[in-house]
Amino acid sequence: MKKMSWTDSQAMAFVFVVVLLLNLSIRSVFYNFDGIACSIAVELSDFKHLVHGNHLAYGVVGWCFDKLWRFLGYQGQSVLVLETLDSLLGAAGAAIFSSLLRRMGRGERESVLGAAALAVSHAWWFWSLEAQVYMLGALFAALAAREALADKPRPALTGLWHAGAILGHVGHLMALPALIFILTRKKGRREAFPYLSALAVAVAVPYICAGLFAVQPSSYQELKLWLLGSAALGTDRAFSWHSAPFAIAVPAWLRMSLRVFTEFTGRSGFAWSAGVILAVLPVVAAARAAADKSREALFWLLWLAGYAVLFLSWEPFTIVYRVTDLLALWALATLGLQALPSRWRLGALGAWTAGALAFNLIYVVRPASRFENNPDLVEAAWTKARTPESAWILANGRGAVYIPYFAGRRPMNLRYYTEESALHGRLDALIAAGESVYVSGRTLEQEGLRPMLERYGLAPASAEGGLSMFIVRRAK
């Protein structure tokens, strides 16, 4: 009997459907700060904040997706819409990766298994379940790499796909050296011009439109703050590069190069050993491919090096920035496995995927789906039940977005009131206006806050199940 084979499109469709079903089978309630902030902006149609200077497109795409849901009758919170969007993006990225592997010469089963391995890797899977900006850029980065690795790549289309990645997150600019290398290696230096031209226009036009119609900066300072984005997050809005000393940055970056596969940190005994082994194996296979110095291997090494230049110096301890490294690491790993017979390669990929799926499900994905494992969410629900609807709640960290979004109360963000005089002055203004102000026991754990509030006036309001609430008012 003749063996049935799939076309590239059929394989991509299969990967997309299976990975999407996997992503949708579990809902994350980790609720990162940026995802909730974006959900708030989506619900308010606040385009000034949706078009973030560092990741221009995600908020707008999320708003459009949310409007589609509303048109179809959905009336719930936008965070579910954005989580579903990321599940779609993660599944689509895995599907594109399976096609990318076929363009690198992998067989259909090997390509599907390689895509499955990517989909259950810690960073890719976790951030496909969360409302966050990074999976949009990862999808377009995969599309750009796939086009660049084609037998007859179209430089202009590569530039458009790369522009989509940069609009997803500006950090994807760091793929430029690898993409120029592979395009010019195949057809000569002339191919760089259509690629760069398409890239420049496709990035510049959306930024210009966002600036003119959404942000509308009234001064150069406002324009600069918008474009700086996360590099100007401090209360003084000054430029600040989130770096770490070299002696700290390099070990953190290297650990993160393993943690993108499995989250073994915080484990012990067998769990730690299993997690480390699962993380090391694909890196060993990738190193084997790197030693061969083939054209594809050099492309992916340049890819990793480009991103490393940025993320060794910018938050090397933040895992979400390393999601796109998984494309390179898994592409290299499949190259490294070519020294093995076909059955061994398929067995190795299948076994790793099954092991990583079980490990990351048990230790990362399932815990993040449990309400009780998110203390900020538990506290927000508790606060909603025990404070008046019109109350102001002192908040810090994720509480600044959790309190308005999940508790439906007005937050007073403590990051702007670190000085006692400023804090007391703001409290006086609120109380003079007849407002009630509350603070939770967990928030009082912020360094130096409790004594400042005790000097102002602090009285117990309620306590239950290890949680407590206090009302803030001037001591008589």
PEMONOR-V516548 format. One record per residue. N is the residue number from 1. RES is the residue in one small letter. SS is DSSP state (H for helix, E for strand, L for the rest). PHI is phi in radians with two decimals (none if undefined). D_LAST is the distance of its C-alpha to the last C-alpha in Angstrom with 2 decimals. Layout:
n/res/ss/phi/d_last
N/RES/SS/PHI/D_LAST
N/RES/SS/PHI/D_LAST
This chain:
n/res/ss/phi/d_last
1/m/L/none/91.03
2/k/L/-1.28/89.56
3/k/L/-1.23/86.03
4/m/L/-1.40/83.59
5/s/L/-2.18/81.39
6/w/L/-1.68/78.39
7/t/L/-1.34/78.20
8/d/H/-1.03/75.36
9/s/H/-1.14/73.67
10/q/H/-1.15/74.04
11/a/H/-1.13/72.54
12/m/H/-1.10/69.58
13/a/H/-1.09/69.04
14/f/H/-1.09/69.18
15/v/H/-1.06/66.67
16/f/H/-1.03/64.31
17/v/H/-1.13/64.39
18/v/H/-1.14/64.02
19/v/H/-1.17/61.19
20/l/H/-1.11/59.35
21/l/H/-1.09/59.66
22/l/H/-1.09/58.35
23/n/H/-1.12/55.35
24/l/H/-1.39/54.56
25/s/L/-1.28/54.94
26/i/L/-2.35/51.54
27/r/L/-1.80/48.33
28/s/L/-1.38/45.93
29/v/L/-2.11/42.19
30/f/L/-1.15/41.48
31/y/L/0.88/40.31
32/n/L/-1.12/40.20
33/f/H/-0.99/37.74
34/d/H/-1.11/40.48
35/g/H/-1.14/42.01
36/i/H/-1.26/38.85
37/a/H/-1.04/38.16
38/c/H/-1.18/41.75
39/s/H/-1.07/41.40
40/i/H/-1.09/38.48
41/a/H/-1.12/40.63
42/v/H/-1.10/43.59
43/e/H/-1.16/41.78
44/l/H/-1.55/40.49
45/s/L/0.90/43.95
46/d/L/-1.57/42.20
47/f/H/-1.19/45.37
48/k/H/-1.05/43.80
49/h/H/-1.67/42.17
50/l/H/-1.24/45.02
51/v/L/-1.60/47.51
52/h/L/-1.08/45.95
53/g/L/-1.09/47.83
54/n/L/-1.65/48.74
55/h/L/-2.56/49.70
56/l/H/-1.16/50.69
57/a/H/-1.54/52.41
58/y/H/-1.03/50.42
59/g/H/-1.08/47.71
60/v/H/-1.20/50.39
61/v/H/-1.07/52.58
62/g/H/-1.09/49.64
63/w/H/-1.09/48.82
64/c/H/-1.09/52.49
65/f/H/-1.13/52.64
66/d/H/-1.12/49.51
67/k/H/-1.10/51.08
68/l/H/-1.09/54.17
69/w/H/-1.05/52.21
70/r/H/-1.11/50.48
71/f/H/-1.07/53.92
72/l/L/-1.47/55.14
73/g/L/1.94/52.32
74/y/L/-1.18/49.63
75/q/L/-2.25/46.10
76/g/L/-1.52/44.04
77/q/L/-1.35/42.07
78/s/H/-1.24/43.94
79/v/H/-1.06/43.29
80/l/H/-1.15/46.08
81/v/H/-1.09/48.37
82/l/H/-1.21/47.80
83/e/H/-1.10/48.32
84/t/H/-1.14/51.57
85/l/H/-1.02/52.55
86/d/H/-1.17/52.17
87/s/H/-1.10/54.20
88/l/H/-1.13/56.91
89/l/H/-1.13/56.80
90/g/H/-1.12/57.02
91/a/H/-1.17/59.94
92/a/H/-1.14/61.68
93/g/H/-1.09/61.29
94/a/H/-1.14/62.87
95/a/H/-1.11/65.70
96/i/H/-1.10/66.40
97/f/H/-1.12/66.42
98/s/H/-1.10/69.14
99/s/H/-1.20/71.25
100/l/H/-1.03/70.55
101/l/H/-1.11/71.90
102/r/H/-1.14/75.04
103/r/H/-1.19/75.58
104/m/L/-1.52/75.45
105/g/L/1.72/78.29
106/r/L/-1.34/76.52
107/g/L/-1.26/78.00
108/e/H/-1.12/76.38
109/r/H/-1.20/75.14
110/e/H/-1.15/73.93
111/s/H/-1.16/72.07
112/v/H/-1.13/70.37
113/l/H/-1.17/69.38
114/g/H/-1.09/68.13
115/a/H/-1.18/65.93
116/a/H/-1.13/64.69
117/a/H/-1.08/63.85
118/l/H/-1.04/61.83
119/a/H/-1.11/60.00
120/v/H/-1.75/58.81
121/s/L/-1.14/57.90
122/h/H/-0.84/54.23
123/a/H/-1.11/53.08
124/w/H/-1.15/55.23
125/w/H/-1.19/54.40
126/f/H/-1.04/50.64
127/w/H/-1.44/50.15
128/s/H/-1.43/52.49
129/l/H/-1.78/49.94
130/e/L/-1.76/46.86
131/a/L/-1.31/45.94
132/q/L/-2.79/46.65
133/v/L/-1.41/48.84
134/y/H/-1.34/51.27
135/m/H/-1.27/53.78
136/l/H/-1.12/54.83
137/g/H/-1.13/55.91
138/a/H/-1.11/57.51
139/l/H/-1.06/59.68
140/f/H/-1.24/60.98
141/a/H/-1.13/61.52
142/a/H/-1.12/63.70
143/l/H/-1.12/65.57
144/a/H/-1.13/66.21
145/a/H/-1.13/67.52
146/r/H/-1.08/69.65
147/e/H/-1.18/71.29
148/a/H/-1.14/71.87
149/l/L/-1.58/73.60
150/a/L/-1.16/75.96
151/d/L/-1.04/79.69
152/k/L/-2.22/79.61
153/p/L/-1.14/76.04
154/r/L/-1.78/75.06
155/p/H/-1.00/73.19
156/a/H/-1.11/71.63
157/l/H/-1.17/70.31
158/t/H/-1.02/68.96
159/g/H/-1.09/67.13
160/l/H/-1.17/65.65
161/w/H/-1.10/64.47
162/h/H/-1.14/63.01
163/a/H/-1.06/61.22
164/g/H/-1.05/59.67
165/a/H/-1.13/58.41
166/i/H/-1.17/56.90
167/l/H/-1.18/55.22
168/g/H/-1.21/53.82
169/h/L/-2.83/52.49
170/v/H/-1.10/53.60
171/g/H/-1.06/54.15
172/h/H/-1.25/57.39
173/l/H/-0.99/58.95
174/m/H/-1.27/59.76
175/a/H/-1.42/62.49
176/l/H/-1.00/64.52
177/p/H/-1.02/66.68
178/a/H/-1.15/67.76
179/l/H/-1.20/68.60
180/i/H/-1.12/70.58
181/f/H/-1.01/72.42
182/i/H/-1.26/73.57
183/l/H/-1.22/74.52
184/t/H/-1.32/76.53
185/r/H/-1.16/78.07
186/k/H/-1.51/79.67
187/k/H/-2.18/80.83
188/g/L/1.71/80.46
189/r/L/-1.11/78.14
190/r/L/-1.09/78.80
191/e/H/-1.30/76.60
192/a/H/-1.22/73.49
193/f/H/-1.14/73.62
194/p/H/-1.09/73.24
195/y/H/-1.11/70.54
196/l/H/-1.17/68.52
197/s/H/-1.13/69.15
198/a/H/-1.09/67.95
199/l/H/-1.05/64.92
200/a/H/-1.10/63.94
201/v/H/-1.17/64.38
202/a/H/-1.21/62.66
203/v/H/-1.54/59.56
204/a/H/-1.15/59.49
205/v/H/-1.07/59.89
206/p/H/-1.07/56.85
207/y/H/-1.15/54.67
208/i/H/-1.11/55.93
209/c/H/-1.11/55.38
210/a/H/-1.10/51.84
211/g/H/-1.14/51.04
212/l/H/-1.30/52.60
213/f/H/-1.84/51.42
214/a/H/-2.00/48.16
215/v/H/-1.30/46.42
216/q/L/0.83/47.78
217/p/L/-1.10/46.46
218/s/L/-1.64/46.12
219/s/L/-2.67/46.72
220/y/H/-1.08/48.37
221/q/H/-1.08/44.99
222/e/H/-1.15/44.01
223/l/H/-1.08/47.45
224/k/H/-1.11/47.15
225/l/H/-1.11/43.75
226/w/H/-1.12/45.22
227/l/H/-1.24/48.29
228/l/H/-1.19/46.45
229/g/H/0.98/44.32
230/s/H/-1.16/43.11
231/a/H/-1.46/43.99
232/a/H/-2.42/41.16
233/l/L/-1.56/38.26
234/g/L/-1.14/35.86
235/t/L/-1.12/32.91
236/d/L/-1.51/35.05
237/r/L/1.02/37.95
238/a/L/-1.55/40.39
239/f/L/-1.10/43.50
240/s/L/-2.57/43.04
241/w/L/-1.50/45.84
242/h/L/-1.47/44.64
243/s/L/-1.75/47.13
244/a/L/-2.41/47.40
245/p/L/-0.94/49.56
246/f/H/-0.94/53.16
247/a/H/-1.14/53.18
248/i/H/-1.66/50.33
249/a/H/-1.12/51.44
250/v/H/-1.13/54.97
251/p/H/-1.05/54.19
252/a/H/-1.13/51.40
253/w/H/-1.15/53.87
254/l/H/-1.16/56.58
255/r/H/-1.07/54.38
256/m/H/-1.18/53.35
257/s/H/-1.15/57.08
258/l/H/-1.65/57.34
259/r/H/-1.16/54.04
260/v/L/-1.10/55.06
261/f/L/-1.52/57.56
262/t/L/-2.51/55.52
263/e/L/-1.62/52.02
264/f/L/-1.59/52.97
265/t/L/-1.18/49.94
266/g/L/1.47/47.67
267/r/L/-1.68/50.64
268/s/L/-2.59/52.59
269/g/H/1.05/56.00
270/f/H/-1.07/58.31
271/a/H/-1.07/55.81
272/w/H/-1.11/55.36
273/s/H/-1.08/59.13
274/a/H/-1.10/59.96
275/g/H/-1.11/57.49
276/v/H/-1.14/58.82
277/i/H/-1.05/62.43
278/l/H/-1.08/61.83
279/a/H/-1.31/60.20
280/v/H/-1.32/62.92
281/l/H/-0.98/65.93
282/p/H/-1.16/65.68
283/v/H/-1.20/64.92
284/v/H/-1.11/68.11
285/a/H/-1.09/70.09
286/a/H/-1.14/68.63
287/a/H/-1.12/69.61
288/r/H/-1.08/73.11
289/a/H/-1.21/73.39
290/a/H/-1.05/72.01
291/a/H/-1.18/74.84
292/d/H/-1.33/77.45
293/k/L/0.99/76.33
294/s/L/-1.26/77.56
295/r/H/-1.05/76.66
296/e/H/-1.14/74.02
297/a/H/-1.11/72.62
298/l/H/-1.11/72.35
299/f/H/-1.03/70.58
300/w/H/-1.25/67.90
301/l/H/-1.17/67.53
302/l/H/-1.12/66.97
303/w/H/-1.01/64.44
304/l/H/-1.09/62.48
305/a/H/-1.13/62.88
306/g/H/-1.06/61.62
307/y/H/-1.17/58.38
308/a/H/-1.13/58.05
309/v/H/-0.97/58.14
310/l/H/-1.38/54.91
311/f/H/-1.54/53.07
312/l/L/-1.33/53.85
313/s/L/-1.83/51.81
314/w/L/-2.11/49.19
315/e/L/0.78/47.08
316/p/L/-1.14/49.98
317/f/L/-1.71/47.69
318/t/L/-1.77/47.01
319/i/H/-1.24/49.46
320/v/H/-1.12/49.41
321/y/H/-1.21/51.15
322/r/H/-1.74/54.04
323/v/L/-0.95/54.91
324/t/L/-1.25/57.91
325/d/H/-1.04/59.28
326/l/H/-1.10/60.22
327/l/H/-1.04/62.85
328/a/H/-1.20/64.56
329/l/H/-1.13/64.19
330/w/H/-1.30/65.61
331/a/H/-1.10/68.37
332/l/H/-1.16/69.33
333/a/H/-1.08/69.11
334/t/H/-1.18/71.58
335/l/H/-1.14/73.86
336/g/H/-1.13/73.69
337/l/H/-1.37/74.70
338/q/H/-1.14/77.95
339/a/H/-1.24/79.74
340/l/L/-1.61/79.45
341/p/L/-1.07/81.68
342/s/H/-0.97/80.34
343/r/H/-1.09/79.62
344/w/H/-1.18/77.70
345/r/H/-1.10/75.62
346/l/H/-1.12/74.77
347/g/H/-1.11/74.06
348/a/H/-1.12/71.78
349/l/H/-1.15/69.77
350/g/H/-1.14/69.61
351/a/H/-1.15/68.55
352/w/H/-1.10/65.85
353/t/H/-1.08/64.48
354/a/H/-1.12/64.37
355/g/H/-1.15/62.72
356/a/H/-1.20/60.09
357/l/H/-1.05/59.36
358/a/H/-1.13/58.73
359/f/H/-1.11/56.72
360/n/H/-1.22/54.44
361/l/H/-1.14/54.04
362/i/H/-1.23/52.97
363/y/H/-1.77/50.74
364/v/H/-2.22/49.40
365/v/H/-1.22/50.02
366/r/H/-1.14/49.37
367/p/H/-1.02/46.13
368/a/H/-1.26/44.85
369/s/L/-1.64/45.62
370/r/L/-1.73/43.31
371/f/H/-0.93/39.90
372/e/H/-1.20/38.50
373/n/H/-1.52/39.60
374/n/L/-1.98/37.23
375/p/H/-1.07/33.73
376/d/H/-1.18/32.22
377/l/H/-1.23/34.03
378/v/H/-1.03/32.98
379/e/H/-1.16/29.33
380/a/H/-1.10/29.76
381/a/H/-1.13/31.35
382/w/H/-1.14/28.65
383/t/H/-1.12/25.93
384/k/H/-1.07/27.90
385/a/H/-1.41/28.01
386/r/H/-2.20/24.33
387/t/L/-2.34/22.45
388/p/L/-1.11/22.83
389/e/L/-1.06/25.71
390/s/L/-1.57/23.69
391/a/L/-1.21/21.17
392/w/E/-1.69/20.91
393/i/E/-2.12/21.56
394/l/E/-1.20/21.22
395/a/E/-2.45/24.78
396/n/L/-2.50/27.27
397/g/L/0.98/31.03
398/r/L/-1.12/32.69
399/g/H/-1.01/29.39
400/a/H/-1.08/29.47
401/v/H/-1.86/32.50
402/y/H/-1.18/32.11
403/i/H/-1.07/28.83
404/p/H/-1.24/30.38
405/y/H/-1.45/33.84
406/f/H/-1.75/33.46
407/a/H/-1.72/30.01
408/g/L/1.18/30.20
409/r/L/-2.03/26.65
410/r/E/-1.50/25.63
411/p/E/-1.58/25.26
412/m/E/-1.98/23.25
413/n/E/-1.30/25.70
414/l/H/-1.25/24.17
415/r/H/-1.14/27.46
416/y/H/-1.67/26.53
417/y/L/-2.33/23.14
418/t/L/-1.43/24.09
419/e/L/-1.56/22.44
420/e/H/-1.07/18.74
421/s/H/-1.11/18.54
422/a/H/-1.17/20.38
423/l/H/-1.09/18.32
424/h/H/-1.13/14.96
425/g/H/-1.10/16.84
426/r/H/-1.16/18.25
427/l/H/-1.10/15.08
428/d/H/-1.03/13.63
429/a/H/-1.14/17.00
430/l/H/-1.18/17.08
431/i/H/-1.20/13.78
432/a/H/-1.09/14.69
433/a/L/-1.49/17.98
434/g/L/1.47/16.62
435/e/L/-1.50/17.46
436/s/L/-1.77/16.23
437/v/E/-2.19/16.34
438/y/E/-2.20/17.51
439/v/E/-2.54/18.98
440/s/E/-1.51/21.55
441/g/L/-1.10/22.03
442/r/L/-1.15/25.25
443/t/H/-1.14/23.76
444/l/H/-1.13/21.29
445/e/H/-1.27/24.54
446/q/L/-1.02/25.11
447/e/L/-0.97/25.41
448/g/L/1.44/22.38
449/l/H/-1.31/20.13
450/r/H/-0.99/18.08
451/p/H/-1.08/16.86
452/m/H/-1.12/16.03
453/l/H/-1.35/13.91
454/e/H/-1.14/12.29
455/r/H/-1.21/11.30
456/y/H/-1.42/9.86
457/g/L/2.54/8.28
458/l/E/-2.46/10.93
459/a/E/-2.32/11.61
460/p/E/-1.08/15.26
461/a/E/-1.98/16.95
462/s/E/-2.85/20.59
463/a/E/-2.69/23.20
464/e/E/-2.95/26.98
465/g/L/1.01/30.12
466/g/L/1.50/28.58
467/l/E/-1.84/26.28
468/s/E/-2.48/22.52
469/m/E/-2.34/19.98
470/f/E/-2.18/16.28
471/i/E/-1.74/13.98
472/v/E/-1.80/12.18
473/r/L/-2.78/8.97
474/r/L/-1.05/6.25
475/a/L/-1.20/3.80
476/k/L/-1.45/0.00
